[in-house]
Amino acid sequence: MTGAWKSLLPALAVVFILTGCSGEDVTGSHPDYPRTWISDDVVVIDDDPGMRIHDISDNTMILERLGGRTVSEGDLLIGSERGGFIRLALQIEPDGSLLRIKTKPRFLVNAVVMGHADRTFTIGPGSAAQMETAALYTGSGINLDGIVLYEGEEGSSAIVVVERGSISFSPAVDIGIAINGRRVTRFGISLEGDMDIDLDIRAELPEEVRHSRVTRVASFSQPAKMMIGKVPVPVTLELDIFLDSAIEGSVTEPCDAGYAGSHTISAGMEFSGMWKGTGDLPEMTFELPEMAVGPLSDCSIRIAVRTELRVSFYSADTAVIGVSPWIGAECEILQFPVWKWSLTGGLSIARRFAPKSLDWRLPGFEAQALADSVILDSGPYEEEDYIFVREWGSPGTGMDGFDQPRSIAIGQQGDLYVTDQNNHRVVIFDRLGEYAGEWGSYGSSAGMFIFPAGIAVASDGSVLVSDSGNHRVQRFTANGAFLGEWGDEGTGDGQFVQLEGIAAGPDSLVAVCDSGTSSFSIYTVTGTFIGRFPSVLARGAAFDAASYIYTAGCRSGGVTKTDRSGQPVAALGPDLCVTDIALDSAGNIYLLDYDLDRLEILDPAGNVISSIGSSGNGPGEFDRPGGVAVSPEGWVYIADTANDRIQVFAPK
């Protein structure tokens, strides 16, 4: 089954741009930050060639002097080693070339009175980040082939596996800090990147199952350093990519579902007087993936690709901001091969701030969702009670071509027989529209047709065709071998003027409609005439399980129910312009309305209980529909005559 629709899935964009003055990677200057001002008593260990760290613990540092350089009590010692530190020297004990210093933590703003830094990092596939992964990193992305999403109970054969899959994602992380007058006045992080997802999933669930699983397929970590003037600001970037999967239902045969899409992710947070997300909502486009499913029941497969980006300043318990954008794809099987699908997108922001190194006046807050996710449902046309399964056919003469398909009958093995009126033939399909054969051509000899109209399958399996242009009924085997015929042109018994629909009953009776004489006739399956009965402009006929006959025509006063002797029993339903009629096993009546291009469904008492369709040429739309048939499972097949196709609908 294939299909393609383009839609839009919103995700959240938070654009964070900081501009300022000197420092590494500064993108511009700001009037409030004419220069970077570093406190005079700061000693930056990273950049001092005469001093290096020998050891460091919670409250003690040991520095090794390589020259005459020394430090004094009250100095701020700054460096990026061991996760980064800013410490106030309280007490210094010289020991040869070593200085043993008692310290206590201080804020970044104790070192930088005024300054600003912006920096962009790339993390993920293609970057220099270190990576741990459950999948295989190929250089351009993450290979997901063979990842098992569900393996069932011990000893069970139930399995859901990614047969083929990959994720490519190389985001840019922008970080900015601004300090003004010993306060952090701006602080922000943003994540920008394109995520390409391609998954083929295979499910084989021999019994009912409800299962969910989170699989971390990649974890990237990258230490980095920002500079405010000469002061280093160490950060740690961590990016995890997860597959969140949920499987529910049961499968009678293996089911394959696929998803492919490219998505732009833009997210972030900024503090400038208050915490907020900024930016517009970008558009995210996607196409419906190709899916192939086998016969199954009540199964849904949901896959979400979720990223978690965490940025830690100095250490994991100091200041952490995380953004978690995610994209989900869902394939839900309602009844083979009826499917629905949806894409889901969302973004959450997690924050934890314990400012041991930045500034206590920068407030902390609880983790919360920045916005609710947005779900876009799409897929086949559906009504309240029915959903579109598929269609087949187009104008033409080949195996998938039609020229005014007129009627449909369902064989004993579930095959479909369609009269292709202007191609003067009968075409056989399986229940999903795969071509299975045909017979007939233009002419008047046995097995030939001129504008065949109705078609029916008798209780003995033989196929009956109302050969309109030849004013006769022909009988065939299920494979199209000629068995016999009856009828010629006229108004007498056994004759026809304008042949229309034909129906076969459970006890070898056949009803044939003749709109030219506003009547229907009853025959045995081999053509023995039983009787002719009035039916205004009769075009369609059907039998119920008790051999009552239902006929209808265009503006004929509704449906007429008669017994097998032709005596009227009841008049049912609205007065429509009916082209064909069918009954299901429950006795519900299906009427094709030629005027309104739709199917009306009546209960056995003639009350309208449902409908399908409207005028047009899309799924669930019709142009002068000519024939209807209902399978034992309740599937509805409609010959969409002027659109040269067959449409199939299933009950929900």
N, C-alpha and C positions, 0 to 999 in steps of 0.2 A: 504494500500500500504506500503510495507516495502522495505528497501534497506539499504545497508551499504557500505560506502566508507570511507577509511582513507585518510586524507590529512593533510597538514601542514599549519598552520596559523601563520605567524610571529607576535610577539608583541615585544616591545622594552625592552631590559634588560639594566639596568644601575647599575653596581656593584660598590658600594662606600665603600671603606675600609680605615679607618684611623688608623694608629698605632702611639703610643706615650708613654709618661711616666706616672707618677703618677696621681692619680685621680680615681674616682669611675669607676669600670668596664673597666679599661684600659686593652687593649688586648696585649700590648707589648711596647717596647721602641723604640725610634727613635734617631739617632745620634744628631739631632738638638735640641732634647728636653731631656737633661740629668736629669732634675728635674723640678718640678713645683715651680715657683717663684711668691710669692704673695707679693704685696706691703706692706710695714710695716705699713702704716697708714690705713689699711682696718679693719673695724669692721663688722664681720659677725653676724648679729643679730640672725639668726636661731640657731647658735651653742653657744650663750653666755647665760649661766644659770643666769647671774646676770642682764639681761636686756631683756625687751620684748616690743613690739609695743603696745602702748595704742591707737594711732590714726594716720592716714596718709591721706594727701590730696595732691593736685598738687604740692605745694611748701613747705609744712610744714609737719614735723613728730613730734609726741609726743612719747617719750620713757619713760617707767616706769623702774626705777632702783630698783632691788630687793636686791642689795648688795652695795658694795662700788665702783663698776665699773662705769665709766663715759666715755664721749667722748669729743673730743676737736675740735675746729674749724679747717677745713682742712682735717678732716678724711673722708674716703669713707665709707658710710653706705650701707651694702649689705644684702639683704634678699629675700626670695621667697614668702612672703605673698603678698596679694593683687595683684597677677599676676607677682610679681618680681620687684625689684628695685635696682638701683645703684645710689646713690645720694652723692653729695659733701656737707658736713656740712659748712654752711656759717656763721650762727650766732646762739648761744645757749643761751637760757634763762632758768635757773633753776627755778622750782616751786615745792618745797618740794621734793618728790620722783620722780617727773616728770621732764623731759627735753623737752622744746619746742624748736625745731630746724628748722630754715629756711634752705632750701636745693635747689639744682638745679641738674638736671639729668647729669650723667656722663657715659662714655663708659665702657664696660666690660674690655677693655684693659688698662684702668686706674687702675684697680684692679689687673689683672693678667698680669705680665710682660712676662712670658713665661710659657706655659702649654698646656695641651691637654686633651680632654675628648671624649670618645666614649661610647655610650650606645644603647642597643637594647630594644625596648618596643614591647609588643604585644597588639593589640587593635582590638576589634571586638568580635563576638560571642566566648565565652570561656574565655575572658579576664575579668579583673575587671572594665572595662570601664562602665560608665554610658550610658544608651541607651534610646533614644526616637525613636519610630517607628510607622509607619502606619500599620505594619504587626505584627505578633505574634512571639516573640522570644522564641524558643523552647529549648534553651540550647546548641544545636549543630548547629543551623542555624536559618534562618528567614523563617517563614511559610507565603507563599504568597497566600494561598487558599482564594478565594473569592474576591480578589482585582479587582475592576472594572476599566478597561482601557478606556472604552467608554460607556456612558449611553444615548447618543443621546439627541435630543431635548426634552423639557418638554412634557410629555404625549406620547412620542414615545417608541416603544418596542425594538428599536435597542440597542444592547448591545454587548460588547466584554469583557469577564471576564476571569481571571485566575482561572480555575476550580481546578487545583492542581498545587502547585509550591513551590519551596524552593530554598534558596541561602545559601550556607555555605562558609564563608570567614573569616579567622583568620590571618591577615597579621602581619608580623614582620616589625617594623619601626626602621631603624638604623640612628642615628644622630651622627655627629662628628664635633668637633670644635678644631682648633689648633691656638694658639696665639704665635707669636714670635716677640719679640722686640716691644711690644705695637701695633702690627698689627694682624688682623685676616688673617692668610695666607691660611687656609683651612677651608672650611665650606661645609657641605653636608648632604643630606638626601636620603635614599633609602627605597623602599617599596618592600617586597617580600611576596608572599602568593599564595595559591591555591584557586581558586574559583570554586565551584561546582554549576552548574545551572541546574534546572529541572523544566520545565514549560509545562503545558497542557492548551491551550487557546481555548476558544469556542467563535465563532462569529456568530451572527444572525443579519444580516443587511438587512431589507426588502426593502431598497431603496438605491440609490447612496449616498455614504458618503466619505468624505475626512477629516481625523481627526488625530491629534497628541496630545500626552499628556506626561508630565513628572511627574512621581509619585515617591516621596521619600519614600522608604520602610523602611529605617533604618537610624539612625543618632547616632553615637557613639562619646563620648567625654571623654577624660582622661587627667587630669593634671599630670604632671610628673616633676621630677627634676634631672638634671645632676649636677655633681660636677667637677670643675676644682680645684684640691687641696681641699681647704676648702671653695671655692667660689661657691655658688649655682647658677645654670643656669636654671631657671624655663622654662618649655615649656608646651604648650597645644596641644594635639593631637586630631584632629577631623576627623572622617571618615563618609562620607555619601554614601549611596548606593541608586541608582536611577534605576527605570525602565523607559526607554524612548520608547514609543510605537507610531507607525504610522499605521493607518488602512485606506485603500483606496479601493474603488470599491463597489460592491454590491453582495449579497448572496441570492440565491433563496431558499436555505435550509440551516440549521445550518452547520457550518464548524468547524472542530476540527483540531488544529495543535499543535504539540508538539516539544519540544527541550530538549535535555539533553546533558551535556558535562562538562568536568573538564578541567580547564585551569590554567596554571601557569603564574602569573604576576610578573614581575621583572622590576622596574623602579626607576629612581632617577636622581638627579643632584648634581654636585660637583663644588665648586669654589676653584681653586688653580691657581691663576694668571689670570684665565678667567673662565667663566661659561661654562660648557659642560656636556653632557651626555656621559657616558662611558660604555663599556661592549659590548658583542656580542649579536647577535639576537638569542634568544632561539627558539626551535621548540615547537609549540603548536599543539597537535593532537586532533582530534575529529572524531566522527562517525555520520553518517546520522541518524537523529532521525526517529522514526516511526510516520507516519502521517496518519490520517484518515479524509477524506474530503467527504462532500456530494455534490450533484449537485449544481454548483454555476457558476458565471460568473465574470471574471475580478476583482479578489480580491487579495490583498496582505496584509500580516501582518508582520510588522517588529518590533522586540523587541531587544533593546540594554540594557544590564546590565552595568551600569556605576558606577564607584567608584570615589569619590573625597576625597583625603587625604590632610589635611592642617596641617602644623606644625607652630605654632606661638611661637616666642621667646619673653618673657616678657609680651607682650600684642599684641592684634590683629593688632594694627597699627604700630608695631615696625618692625618685620621681619616675613614675611609669605612666605613659599614655599609650593606649592601644586602640587601633581601629580594625574592625572586622567586617569587611564587605563580603557578600556571598551571593551566589547565583544558583538557583535550583531548577532542575528539569524533572517533570513528572509525566509518566506514561501510565494511564489507567485504562485497563481493559474492562469494558462493561459486558460485552457478549461478543464473542469472536464473529467477525473481526471489527467490532464496534469499539472505537477507542476515543478517549478524550485526552487532552494534554494541556499542560500549563507551564509557564515559567514564573519563577518567583525571584524577587531581588530585594535585598535589604542591607542595612548598615547599622551596626551598633558601635558605640564608643565606650571603652572601659578606661577609667582613670583611677589612679591611686597616687596620692601626693603626700609624702612625708618629708618636708623641706629641711633636711639636715645640711644641705650644701648650697641651696639656692637662697630662699628668703621666706621667712615665716609669713610674710604678708601676702604671699601668693596662695590663695585659698585652695583647699582640697574639696572633693565632692564625691558622692557615691557613683558607682557605675550605673548607667541608664541607657536606654535606647534613644538614639538621636531621632529616629522616625520609624513608623511602622513599615513593614514590608508591603509591597504592592504585588498583587497576583493578577495576571492576565490569563483568563481562560479562553481557549479557542478550540477549533476542531470542527467536527462535522455539524451540519445543519441538524437541529432538533426541534421537536414540538414537545408539548407537555407529556405525551405518552409514547412518542416514537423518536428514534434517532436515525439519522442517515447513515447507512453502512457504506455504500459505494455506488458507482454508476459505471456503465460501459457502453460503448457504441459511439459512432460518429457517421456523418453522411458518407455513403460509399457502398461498394459491392463485395468487399473482401470479408475475411473472417470476423473483423470487428466493425464492419460497416452495416448500416441500415438505410433503407429508403421507405420511411413510414411504417415502422413496426406497429402491428395492430393488436395482437392478442398474445397472452401468455398462459401456458398450462404447466403444471408440475407433475413430473412422472413419478412412478412408484419408487424409483431409486434416488429421487431428489433432483434429477436433471430438469432443466427448463426447456420448454418448446416454445418458440416464438415465430409467429407468422410475419415474415418480412414482405409486406404487402406489394410494394412497387418493384421489388426484386423477384417476386413470384416464387418464393421458396419458404421452407421451414428450416430454422436454424436451431441447433441444440447447444446448450451451455450447461456447465455445472453450476452449483448454487452461488458461486462467486463470480460468474461471468466468463470463465475460461471456455473457449470454443471447443466443442466436442463433436461437431459434424453438422451436416445439412443434407437436404434433398429437395428436388424440385427445380423447375425452370418454366419459362413462359410457354404455354401451349394447352392443348385440350386432351392430349393422350393421358393414359393412366400414369399417375405420379407427377403430372405437370399441373401448373396452376395459372389462373389469371386473377390477380388481385385476391389472394386468400385472405379471409377475414378472421373468423373465430377458430379456436383450437381447443380440444379437450382430451383428457386421458381417461379411458373407460376403466371399469373395475377389473377387466381382464388384461390391462396394460396396453391395449391397442390405442392408437392415436387417431383422433377424428378431426378433419379439417373442413370447414365450410368454404368451398371453392367458389367464391362469389361470382367471378366473371364467367364461370362455366355452369352456374346454377346447379351445383351438385355438392354432395358430401362425399369425401374420400376417406377411406380407412386404411391405416398402415400399422405395421409392427412398431415396436419402440425404436427400432433402428432405421425405419423409413421404407421397409419393404411393402409394396402395394398388396392390400388384402381385398379391396372391393370398393364399390361406389354405388350411390343412388341419387336420383333426382334429375330433373331437367327444367327448362324454363316454362312457366305457366302459373295458373292460380288454382289448379286442381290439387287433389290429394297427391302427395309425393312430389309436388312441383314447387318452384321458388321463383320469386321476382327479384328480391334484393336480399341475399343472404347476409346475416350479421353474426352474432355470437352463437356459440354452441356449448352445451354443458352435458356432462355424463353423470348419471346417478349411481348410487350404491347397488342397485339391483338390475344393472344392464339396460337401463332406460337412457335415452338421449333426447334432449330438448334442443330444437333448432329455431332460431329467431329469423323472421322474414319481415323487415321493416316495410317492404314494398306492398305487403298485404295486411300489415298491422296485426300479425298473428305469430304464434309459435306452434310448432308441431312436435309430437312425441313419436319416437321410433324405438325399436329395439336396436341394440348395438350393431346388428348386422343389416339394418335398414328396413325392417318391416314396419310399415306405417300403422300407427295406433290412432292418431287423431290430430285435428287442427283446432286451435282455440284462440279467441281474440286477445290481442295485447297491442295497445296503441303504439305504433312506431317501434315495435320491439327490437331492441339492440343487444341486450344482455340477458343471460339466464344462468341460474345456479340451482343445485339441489342441496337440501340439508340431509342429515343422517337418516331421517325418517322418510325420505323420497318426496317431500314436498318440494314444489318447483317455485322459484322466485324469478319473476321477469320484470324488466323495466325498460323504458324508452325515453325519448326526449319530450318532456312535458306531457307525460302519459298519465299523470295523476298519482305518481308515487310508485312504490313497489307493489306488485300484485302477487300474493301467495296463493297457489292452487294445489289441489291434491293431484295424485297421479292420473286421475281420470279427467283432469282439466277443469274441475269445478273450483271457482274462487273460494278461498277461505278467509282472506283478510287483505286489506289495503294498508300498507305500512309506509311511514316516513314522509319526508317532504317531496314536493313536486319539482324534480330537478331535470336537467337535460343529461340523462345517464347514457354513457357509452358502453359500460360494462359493469358487471355485478359479480361479487364473490361472497362466499360464506366461510367462516372458520368453524372449528370443532365445537365452539361454545354457542354457535348459532348467531353470532354477530354478523351484520350485513355491511359489506364494503361497496360503496357506490362511487364511480368516477363521474365527476361533474364536468362536462365539456365546457359549459359557459364560464365557470369560475376557475377552471384549471386546478382542481383539487379533489382529494379523496375525502368523502364523508363516511364516517363509521357509525352505524346504528346498532343498538342492542336488539335482541330478538323481538321486542315489542315495537320497534320502529323509532325509538328515541335517539337523537343524535348524541353520541357520547364522546366523539373525538373527531379530529380532522388532520389532514396532512397536506401542505403545499399551498402554493399561490402561483400567479402567472410569472413567467420568466424562463431563464435558461441556466440558472445556478442550481446548486444542490438544493433539493426540496422545492424546486420550481418546475412548472410544467407548461407545455404548449400543446393544447388539444390532446390530452392523454386518451389512449384508446383501449387499453386492457389492464386488468388487475388480477393477481393470483395471490393466495395466502398459503404459506407452507404450514405443515403440522406444528412447527415451532412458533408460529405467529409472525414470521417474516413476511413483509408485504413487498411484492414485485409489481412495478407499474411500467407499462409501455408508454413512454413519453413520446408520443407519435411524431409530432412536428419537430421535436428536438432530436429525433433519430437516435434514441438511446433507451436503455433500461435503467431505472433507479430502484434501489433496494433500501428498505427501512426495517428496523427491528424494534420490538417493544422494549421499553425501559424496564 
